Amino acid sequence: MRRVFITAGLTALIGLAACDSKTEEAAAPPPPPKSLARPQQMYAGQEQISKIDSATIKVSSPGRLDMDATGSVGMAGYKNAAFLPRINAAAPKDGVYEVDVVADRPATPGAAVVTPIEVKKAWPSYPADHLKGVKFIAKTNSVVAMLPAS
């Protein structure tokens, strides 16, 4: 009886060893690089917009960067849309600074209807020596706008 159990055990081990439990998985894309900047404090009622569709930047006068972003929010009634530049300990190596695109949510919630929003503001004291582009950050995505070559 003992031999029967040992033989059955060895047969099971050999059978399991022959099985290849590895499955080929599709290589996942690498995760996006981690941001080294930290967000600024948002005021009560302020939050990131839901999605950014497009963004542009341009230098309008020395020391002033005009920024424009279009996107959408989850319901009508958002107001006071703005950009909050993120805080960097040092200049980003690639020259792309990050800003959060935020707006004040409505005081009384309305119907959940995707509503377009446009934000046009200037960054008066932007880091002109290091800036090559701006990454606009929303809840679900981000868009990078580069300075035009001059």
N, C-alpha and C positions, 0 to 999 in steps of 0.2 A: 504494500500500500504506500509505503514511504517512497519507493521508486516511482510510482505512478505520479505522485504529487511533484516530485523533483523533475521528472520528465515533462510533465505538463507545464510547470513553471519555466523551464528552460525553453520549451517550444514557444511559449507566450513571449518570453524575452527576445528570442531570435525574430519572431514575427513582428514585434514592435520596433526592433532595431532596424528592420528592413523598411519600415514605413518612413517616408520623408515628410515630417510635419512642417517643413518650411514652405511658405507660399511666397511667390514673387509679388511684391507690392509695387505699384507705380511710385516712382520717386516723387516725393512731395516737393513743391517749390520751396526754396529757402525762405525763412521768415524775413519780414522787412527789418532793416537795421533799427536797433533800439534808439529812441530819441534820447539825447543827453540833456535836452532842455526841460524845464519844468513849467507847468502852466501857471499863469497869474491867478490871483484870487478873483473869483467871479462874484458879482453882487447877488443878493437874494432875488430870485426870480429869473436870473440870467442863465442861459444854457446854450450849448453848441447847437447850431442848426443841424437838421437831419442829414442833408446831402449837399455836396458842392458839385455843380455841373461844369463851370468854367471859371477861370481867374486870369487876370492880367495885372502887370505892374509896369510903371514907367516913371522916370525921373522928370518931374515937371519944372522944377527949379532947384538950384543947388541946396542940398540939405532937406529936400522934400520928396518923398516917394508916394505917388498916387497908386492906390490899390483898388481893384474892382473885382468882386466875386458875385456870381449868380448861383443860386441853388434852390433848395426847397425846405419847407418846414412841415410838420405833421398836421397843423390846423391853422385856420385863419386867425389873425389878431396879433401876431408877433410884431413887436415894434422895437425901436432903438437898436437896430442892428449895428454891430461894430466889430473891430478886430482887436484881439488882445495878444500882443506879441509875447511869445514865451521867453522865459528868463534863461539865459545861457551863462555858464560859469566862464566860458572862453568862446571865442569866435568859432563857429562850426568850420571844420576842415574843408568841407566842400563849398562853403560860402552860401549855403541855403538856410535861411532863417525860418523859423516856424511861427505861425500866428493861428490862434483859435478864432473861428468865425462864430460869433455869439449874437443872441438877441434876447429881449425880454419876452418871456412867454405870457400869453393872455391871462388876465386876472380871473376871468370866468371861462372855463373850458367850453369849446364849441364842438361842432361836428368834426370828426377826424377826416379832413380833406387835405390832400397834399396841395400846398400853396407855394407858388414861387416867391422868392425873396432876392433882392439885390442889395449889395452892400458896397458903397463907394465912400472911401475915407482916405485921408492922407496920413502918412507916418512921418511927422515933421523931423524927428531926430533919429532917423534910421542910421545904422552903421555903414556909412557910404564907403569906407575903406575896404570892407570885407564882403559886403553883400553882392551875391551873384544871382540870387533867386529867392523866392519866398514859397514856403510850403503852407498852403491853406488847409486847416484841419477842421473837419466836421465830425458828427457822431459816427457815421458809417463809412466815410472815405476821406481822402485827401487829394489835393491837386497841387502840383508844383508849377509855378510861373517863373520863368527866367527873364532877366533883364535883356532887352534887345542889345545886340552887338553894336558898339559905337566906335 
